[in-house]
Amino acid sequence: MRPLLFLGLVAAVAQASAQDIQRDSAPPTTLTIDQAIDLARRNNPDLQQTMNNRVGARAAVRSAYGALLPSADASLTALRQQGGQQIFSGTSLGASSDVNQSNYQIGINYRINSATLITPSLQRANRDAVEADITGATENLRSNVSQQYLTTLQAEANADLQDTLVVASQQELILAQAREIVGSGTQLDVQRAEVALGLQKVQALKARNQVEIEKLRLFQLMGVSQPPNVKLVSQFAVTPLNLDLQQLIASARNQNPGVVALRSREHVADLNVKREKGEYSPTLSLSTGIGGYTYGYTNSDFPVQQAQAQLEASRASCIRTEEVRAALNLSNQLAECNAMAFTDAEAQAIRSSNSKFPFNFTKSPRSISATLSLPLFDGFAREQRLQEAMANRSDARYSVRARELALTADVTAAYLTVQTAEKTVELQEQNAEKARQELKLVQDRFRIGATTFVDLTEARATFERAESDRINAVYDYHKAFAALESAVGHPLR
């Protein structure tokens, strides 16, 4: 009866484990590392902000070329002035009717010096520098996503290890209970097995929680929401590092996005110095334009009345003059003076000329001007800008030099780390295999009653440490390889 009871306990635990596996076997959403990197490039907010700098850089290039073309502006003005008298320098001016005025002006201006000619090259170099910054940010994001992907896989591997240890602890508890039933074990062994199982379940729970946290961090880097039941499916093999260190350093100096971006900034700083020096050159300015105006009274009868009054005054003056000539028996044109009269046709012509507001313009005389100016002194403002530009150029050169030196150290350190990690993986696999064999031997001895539960617990703890160290060594190798790729600036596998 006791052996049958023992077999029944084992079968019950196996059935419960199978049911748990079946409940957790919902179809997962798979995610490869290439898919993760692609999603991050399209959705990561920080990268998208960096890519937005491209818009401003391209607009600056267009603006620089636009400065080589003339500028143009147009204006249209309308004015209504109330009638009345105004005193100007003791003279009374104005009219007793309101006045409407309008005018338009289209001006064309052109300004050029050596700084204007250098600006397009400067803005093109700045655009290239922005593109280099985007490339660097993209590569940095690829490295971060790769590292986080590997960290998540490492957490999953450790969680799987903890799950297997939970199953082993369950089996050890069943074995301890079975031994107590058959009389070869004690209640103390059962209690120890129960405590060990509880502790192992806690470790497994924490490990699974860490997996979810690492997944959240991964999808945060990717810039998308985490789908339910996602599974990372990319696998990586530990392979010998068949790469030459000097070739990697040379490749990094030529292709590392960070160095390329700094060199682009150095080129921008050099062109900026040339541009500031160009501010000392003469400036040619050309301007021309066309325009027109209208002027009219709101009361169209007012100019007619003025014309009539002027004609009457002229006729009266003419009559007085000719009457004096007639009294002196001189030839005169008195008849012609009497014949002077203001006709309706003249009144209509005046009204027509007064009704040009607002768009029947009279053209203004055209003009064109050319000015050649040479800046002499502006309070040392140009000198300040030039000195600042030269200092920025020196800083850019030192930044490139410092990054190249750091790059050599980073590539070399990453290369050595990969080599060390490769050897560590080999040693840890040997240790894990030996610990696995030791655990199996102790389990077999405990099953036949040749050893105690304490020995079994120590053997299982040793196996857990060895297997955990093996998992960490494997993923430390892959992380070191990813760090080497990041230092070089492009994938190596």
C-alpha distance (Angstrom), angle and dihedral (degrees) to the residues before:
residue distance angle dihedral
M1 . . .
R2 3.81 . .
P3 3.85 95.0 .
L4 3.80 89.1 47.7
L5 3.82 90.7 50.9
F6 3.80 89.8 49.3
L7 3.79 91.8 52.1
G8 3.81 90.0 47.7
L9 3.82 91.9 55.5
V10 3.81 91.8 49.6
A11 3.82 91.9 49.4
A12 3.83 92.0 48.9
V13 3.81 92.8 53.2
A14 3.80 91.5 46.4
Q15 3.82 90.9 51.0
A16 3.83 92.0 48.8
S17 3.80 91.1 50.1
A18 3.81 90.6 49.9
Q19 3.81 90.9 51.6
D20 3.82 91.1 50.8
I21 3.80 90.2 51.8
Q22 3.80 90.8 49.2
R23 3.81 92.3 50.9
D24 3.82 90.7 52.0
S25 3.80 95.1 46.5
A26 3.84 97.2 94.7
P27 3.83 111.0 142.0
P28 3.84 106.6 -89.9
T29 3.81 128.9 -143.6
T30 3.79 106.2 -112.9
L31 3.79 123.4 -141.3
T32 3.80 125.8 -173.5
I33 3.78 123.4 -160.1
D34 3.81 91.2 -111.8
Q35 3.80 90.2 54.0
A36 3.80 90.3 48.9
I37 3.81 92.0 51.6
D38 3.81 91.8 46.9
L39 3.80 92.3 49.9
A40 3.80 90.7 48.0
R41 3.80 92.1 51.8
R42 3.79 90.7 53.0
N43 3.80 99.4 40.5
N44 3.81 112.8 22.6
P45 3.85 105.5 119.3
D46 3.81 96.0 -147.4
L47 3.80 91.9 52.0
Q48 3.79 91.5 46.8
Q49 3.80 89.7 53.2
T50 3.79 90.1 51.7
M51 3.81 90.6 48.5
N52 3.81 90.1 53.1
N53 3.81 87.9 67.4
R54 3.79 86.0 72.5
V55 3.82 90.4 71.3
G56 3.79 93.9 57.1
A57 3.81 92.6 44.0
R58 3.79 92.4 52.9
A59 3.79 91.2 46.7
A60 3.82 89.6 51.9
V61 3.82 89.7 54.5
R62 3.80 91.1 52.2
S63 3.78 90.2 47.4
A64 3.82 91.5 51.1
Y65 3.80 91.6 53.4
G66 3.79 89.6 43.4
A67 3.82 89.0 58.6
L68 3.82 87.6 65.2
L69 3.81 89.3 62.8
P70 3.81 127.6 71.5
S71 3.77 117.9 -92.7
A72 3.78 120.1 -130.2
D73 3.77 134.5 -165.6
A74 3.79 134.8 178.4
S75 3.78 131.8 -158.2
L76 3.79 135.4 -172.7
T77 3.81 121.2 -166.8
A78 3.79 131.4 -173.1
L79 3.83 123.9 -170.9
R80 3.78 135.2 -176.9
Q81 3.80 117.4 -167.6
Q82 3.75 125.4 -168.6
G83 3.79 116.5 -122.7
G84 3.77 120.3 -110.4
Q85 3.76 143.7 98.5
Q86 3.80 124.5 -65.4
I87 3.78 125.8 -170.4
F88 3.80 115.0 -134.2
S89 3.82 118.9 174.9
G90 3.78 89.8 -21.3
T91 3.78 93.3 -51.0
S92 3.77 123.0 115.0
L93 3.81 111.4 -129.0
G94 3.77 133.9 175.2
A95 3.75 142.6 65.3
S96 3.76 136.2 -96.4
S97 3.83 91.4 -123.6
D98 3.80 130.8 70.7
V99 3.81 114.1 -103.2
N100 3.83 130.1 -140.6
Q101 3.82 118.8 -156.5
S102 3.79 134.1 176.4
N103 3.78 135.2 171.0
Y104 3.80 139.9 173.9
Q105 3.78 131.7 -154.0
I106 3.82 130.7 -168.7
G107 3.78 112.0 -171.6
I108 3.81 130.4 -172.6
N109 3.80 120.3 -163.1
Y110 3.78 132.2 -179.4
R111 3.80 127.2 -170.1
I112 3.78 126.4 176.1
N113 3.79 140.4 164.5
S114 3.80 136.1 151.4
A115 3.82 92.1 -81.8
T116 3.81 89.5 57.9
L117 3.80 90.0 53.5
I118 3.82 92.8 50.9
T119 3.81 95.6 47.3
P120 3.87 96.4 79.7
S121 3.81 90.8 55.7
L122 3.79 89.6 46.7
Q123 3.81 93.2 51.7
R124 3.81 92.5 45.3
A125 3.79 89.0 53.5
N126 3.81 89.8 48.2
R127 3.82 89.5 50.7
D128 3.81 90.0 52.0
A129 3.80 89.3 48.7
V130 3.80 90.4 53.0
E131 3.81 89.7 50.9
A132 3.80 88.9 50.6
D133 3.80 89.7 50.9
I134 3.81 89.5 51.9
T135 3.80 90.8 49.8
G136 3.79 90.0 49.7
A137 3.79 92.5 48.6
T138 3.81 90.0 48.6
E139 3.79 92.5 51.1
N140 3.79 91.3 46.1
L141 3.80 89.6 51.4
R142 3.81 90.4 49.2
S143 3.80 89.3 53.4
N144 3.80 93.2 47.7
V145 3.81 93.0 48.1
S146 3.82 90.8 48.0
Q147 3.79 91.4 50.5
Q148 3.80 92.6 47.7
Y149 3.81 91.7 45.6
L150 3.81 89.2 53.9
T151 3.81 91.3 45.3
T152 3.81 89.5 53.5
L153 3.80 91.6 49.1
Q154 3.80 89.1 48.8
A155 3.80 90.7 52.1
E156 3.81 90.3 49.1
A157 3.80 91.5 50.1
N158 3.80 90.8 51.1
A159 3.81 90.0 46.8
D160 3.81 90.3 51.4
L161 3.80 88.3 50.9
Q162 3.79 90.6 52.6
D163 3.82 90.2 49.0
T164 3.81 91.1 53.4
L165 3.79 89.4 48.8
V166 3.82 89.3 52.5
V167 3.81 89.2 54.3
A168 3.82 89.7 47.6
S169 3.82 90.4 50.1
Q170 3.80 90.3 50.3
Q171 3.78 90.3 52.2
E172 3.79 90.7 47.6
L173 3.82 90.0 52.1
I174 3.80 91.0 50.7
L175 3.77 89.9 48.3
A176 3.80 91.4 49.5
Q177 3.82 90.5 49.4
A178 3.79 91.2 47.6
R179 3.81 91.6 49.8
E180 3.78 90.0 50.4
I181 3.81 89.6 51.7
V182 3.81 93.4 51.1
G183 3.81 90.8 44.3
S184 3.81 98.6 -113.3
G185 3.82 94.7 104.9
T186 3.76 139.4 46.7
Q187 3.79 137.3 -126.5
L188 3.81 87.8 -111.3
D189 3.82 90.4 63.8
V190 3.79 89.9 51.1
Q191 3.80 92.3 50.6
R192 3.79 91.3 47.6
A193 3.80 89.6 50.9
E194 3.79 91.1 49.7
V195 3.82 91.4 50.8
A196 3.80 91.1 47.2
L197 3.81 90.6 50.4
G198 3.81 91.9 49.9
L199 3.79 92.6 49.4
Q200 3.79 91.0 47.3
K201 3.80 91.7 51.3
V202 3.80 88.8 53.5
Q203 3.80 90.5 52.2
A204 3.80 90.8 48.4
L205 3.80 91.3 49.2
K206 3.81 91.6 51.2
A207 3.80 91.1 46.8
R208 3.82 92.2 52.9
N209 3.78 90.4 47.6
Q210 3.80 89.6 52.6
V211 3.80 89.4 52.3
E212 3.81 90.9 55.8
I213 3.80 91.0 47.7
E214 3.81 91.9 51.5
K215 3.81 90.4 48.4
L216 3.78 90.4 52.0
R217 3.79 90.0 52.1
L218 3.79 90.4 48.7
F219 3.79 93.7 52.6
Q220 3.79 89.8 44.0
L221 3.81 88.0 59.3
M222 3.79 89.5 46.5
G223 3.80 91.0 52.8
V224 3.82 95.6 -131.5
S225 3.80 135.8 102.6
Q226 3.78 117.0 -93.5
P227 3.82 112.7 -110.0
P228 3.80 118.1 -138.2
N229 3.80 120.0 -92.1
V230 3.82 94.9 8.4
K231 3.80 117.6 176.4
L232 3.80 127.5 -161.4
V233 3.78 107.5 -137.6
S234 3.82 106.5 175.4
Q235 3.78 113.8 114.1
F236 3.79 127.5 -161.7
A237 3.76 129.0 -157.1
V238 3.78 125.2 -145.6
T239 3.80 103.5 -123.0
P240 3.81 131.4 172.8
L241 3.81 114.2 -89.5
N242 3.81 103.1 -113.8
L243 3.81 96.3 176.5
D244 3.80 130.6 115.1
L245 3.81 114.8 -123.7
Q246 3.80 95.9 -144.4
Q247 3.79 91.8 50.2
L248 3.80 89.6 50.6
I249 3.81 91.1 51.3
A250 3.81 91.8 48.7
S251 3.79 90.9 47.5
A252 3.79 91.0 49.5
R253 3.81 92.5 52.0
N254 3.80 90.5 52.2
Q255 3.80 101.6 38.1
N256 3.80 110.0 22.4
P257 3.83 104.0 119.8
G258 3.79 92.9 -142.6
V259 3.80 93.0 56.8
V260 3.79 91.9 42.8
A261 3.80 90.3 52.3
L262 3.80 92.3 49.7
R263 3.79 91.2 49.7
S264 3.78 89.1 51.7
R265 3.79 89.7 51.8
E266 3.79 89.2 50.2
H267 3.81 89.7 54.6
V268 3.81 90.1 49.3
A269 3.81 90.8 51.2
D270 3.82 91.3 50.2
L271 3.81 92.3 51.8
N272 3.79 90.3 46.3
V273 3.82 89.1 58.1
K274 3.80 89.9 52.4
R275 3.77 90.2 49.0
E276 3.79 93.0 52.1
K277 3.80 90.1 49.6
G278 3.80 87.9 52.8
E279 3.81 89.2 63.9
Y280 3.83 86.8 75.4
S281 3.81 91.6 63.4
P282 3.85 124.6 93.6
T283 3.79 117.9 -88.5
L284 3.80 122.9 -137.6
S285 3.82 115.8 -151.5
L286 3.81 124.7 -173.3
S287 3.79 126.5 -177.9
T288 3.77 137.0 174.8
G289 3.77 138.0 149.9
I290 3.76 149.7 161.7
G291 3.77 130.5 -119.5
G292 3.78 146.9 162.8
Y293 3.79 142.0 -164.3
T294 3.79 144.4 -156.3
Y295 3.83 129.9 -153.8
G296 3.75 125.8 -176.1
Y297 3.80 144.3 147.9
T298 3.77 120.0 -113.5
N299 3.83 88.7 -136.1
S300 3.80 104.8 61.5
D301 3.82 91.3 -165.2
F302 3.79 91.8 61.7
P303 3.85 96.7 75.0
V304 3.83 88.8 42.5
Q305 3.79 90.3 54.3
Q306 3.79 90.2 47.1
A307 3.80 90.8 51.7
Q308 3.81 91.3 47.8
A309 3.80 91.0 49.9
Q310 3.77 91.5 49.2
L311 3.82 91.3 48.9
E312 3.81 91.9 49.1
A313 3.79 90.3 49.2
S314 3.80 90.9 49.4
R315 3.85 92.1 47.5
A316 3.82 91.8 49.2
S317 3.79 91.5 48.8
C318 3.80 90.7 47.4
I319 3.84 91.8 50.0
R320 3.81 92.2 50.3
T321 3.76 91.9 49.9
E322 3.80 94.6 46.8
E323 3.84 92.2 45.9
V324 3.81 89.4 56.6
R325 3.80 89.9 50.6
A326 3.81 90.4 48.1
A327 3.84 91.0 51.0
L328 3.81 89.0 54.1
N329 3.82 90.5 50.3
L330 3.83 89.9 -113.0
S331 3.74 125.7 141.4
N332 3.77 111.5 -87.2
Q333 3.79 143.2 178.6
L334 3.75 98.1 -140.9
A335 3.77 92.0 138.2
E336 3.75 91.9 55.9
C337 3.79 90.9 50.5
N338 3.80 90.7 52.3
A339 3.80 88.9 49.5
M340 3.82 93.1 58.8
A341 3.83 108.4 112.3
F342 3.83 138.4 158.6
T343 3.80 109.4 -117.0
D344 3.80 131.1 -154.7
A345 3.81 89.8 -118.1
E346 3.79 90.3 59.6
A347 3.79 90.4 47.9
Q348 3.80 91.3 51.0
A349 3.82 90.8 48.9
I350 3.80 90.9 53.0
R351 3.79 91.6 48.4
S352 3.82 90.6 50.4
S353 3.81 92.7 51.0
N354 3.80 89.8 48.7
S355 3.85 94.1 54.1
K356 3.84 98.6 68.2
F357 3.84 95.6 106.9
P358 3.00 125.4 142.6
F359 3.83 110.5 7.0
N360 3.80 108.2 5.5
F361 3.80 91.5 96.4
T362 3.75 128.8 -170.8
K363 3.81 108.2 -140.0
S364 3.79 118.8 -115.1
P365 3.82 120.3 -135.3
R366 3.79 112.7 -86.8
S367 3.79 124.2 -118.7
I368 3.81 140.5 179.5
S369 3.79 128.6 -163.9
A370 3.80 134.5 -169.7
T371 3.79 125.0 -164.9
L372 3.80 129.9 -174.4
S373 3.81 110.6 -165.2
L374 3.78 130.3 -176.3
P375 3.83 115.9 -162.3
L376 3.79 109.7 -132.6
F377 3.78 107.8 171.9
D378 3.80 132.8 -2.9
G379 3.78 102.0 167.1
F380 3.84 94.0 -80.3
A381 3.81 91.3 -66.5
R382 3.82 92.2 131.5
E383 3.79 91.1 47.8
Q384 3.79 90.0 52.1
R385 3.80 92.7 50.9
L386 3.80 91.2 47.4
Q387 3.80 93.3 50.1
E388 3.80 91.0 48.1
A389 3.80 90.6 50.1
M390 3.81 91.3 50.3
A391 3.81 90.8 48.8
N392 3.82 90.5 50.5
R393 3.80 89.6 50.6
S394 3.81 90.8 53.0
D395 3.79 90.6 48.1
A396 3.81 90.5 51.1
R397 3.81 91.3 51.4
Y398 3.79 92.2 49.2
S399 3.82 89.8 48.0
V400 3.81 90.7 54.7
R401 3.79 91.4 48.2
A402 3.80 93.0 47.7
R403 3.81 92.0 47.9
E404 3.81 91.8 50.0
L405 3.81 90.9 51.7
A406 3.80 91.5 46.5
L407 3.79 90.1 46.8
T408 3.79 91.6 56.9
A409 3.79 90.2 51.3
D410 3.81 93.3 44.7
V411 3.81 94.6 49.9
T412 3.79 92.7 45.4
A413 3.80 92.8 47.6
A414 3.80 92.3 47.0
Y415 3.81 90.9 47.5
L416 3.81 92.2 52.2
T417 3.79 91.1 44.6
V418 3.80 91.0 54.6
Q419 3.79 91.2 50.4
T420 3.80 91.4 49.2
A421 3.80 91.7 45.7
E422 3.80 90.9 51.5
K423 3.82 91.4 55.0
T424 3.80 90.9 43.3
V425 3.81 90.7 55.4
E426 3.78 90.6 53.5
L427 3.81 92.6 50.6
Q428 3.80 94.2 44.2
E429 3.80 91.5 50.9
Q430 3.79 89.0 54.6
N431 3.80 91.0 48.2
A432 3.80 92.0 48.1
E433 3.80 92.0 49.9
K434 3.80 91.7 50.7
A435 3.81 91.2 47.5
R436 3.80 89.7 49.9
Q437 3.80 91.3 52.3
E438 3.79 90.8 46.9
L439 3.81 91.7 51.0
K440 3.79 91.7 49.2
L441 3.80 90.8 50.2
V442 3.81 92.9 49.6
Q443 3.82 90.9 46.5
D444 3.80 90.4 52.9
R445 3.80 91.2 47.8
F446 3.83 91.3 47.7
R447 3.78 90.0 49.8
I448 3.81 91.4 58.3
G449 3.80 92.6 39.7
A450 3.83 96.4 -109.3
T451 3.82 94.8 126.2
T452 3.78 139.9 27.0
F453 3.79 131.4 -103.1
V454 3.81 89.6 -112.0
D455 3.80 89.8 62.8
L456 3.80 89.3 48.6
T457 3.80 91.2 50.9
E458 3.81 92.1 50.3
A459 3.80 91.8 48.2
R460 3.80 91.3 49.8
A461 3.82 91.1 48.7
T462 3.80 90.1 50.1
F463 3.79 90.6 50.4
E464 3.81 91.1 48.1
R465 3.81 91.8 53.0
A466 3.79 93.2 45.4
E467 3.80 94.4 47.0
S468 3.80 91.7 45.0
D469 3.80 90.3 49.9
R470 3.80 89.3 49.7
I471 3.81 92.1 51.9
N472 3.79 91.8 46.8
A473 3.80 91.1 47.8
V474 3.80 91.9 52.4
Y475 3.78 93.8 50.7
D476 3.79 92.6 40.3
Y477 3.79 85.7 59.4
H478 3.80 92.4 51.6
K479 3.81 91.5 45.9
A480 3.80 90.5 49.8
F481 3.80 89.4 50.4
A482 3.80 90.1 50.1
A483 3.82 89.2 49.8
L484 3.81 88.9 52.1
E485 3.81 89.9 51.6
S486 3.79 89.7 49.6
A487 3.81 91.7 51.2
V488 3.80 92.4 48.4
G489 3.79 91.0 45.3
H490 3.81 101.9 -127.9
P491 3.83 139.4 56.6
L492 3.82 117.0 -78.5
R493 3.82 98.5 -166.0
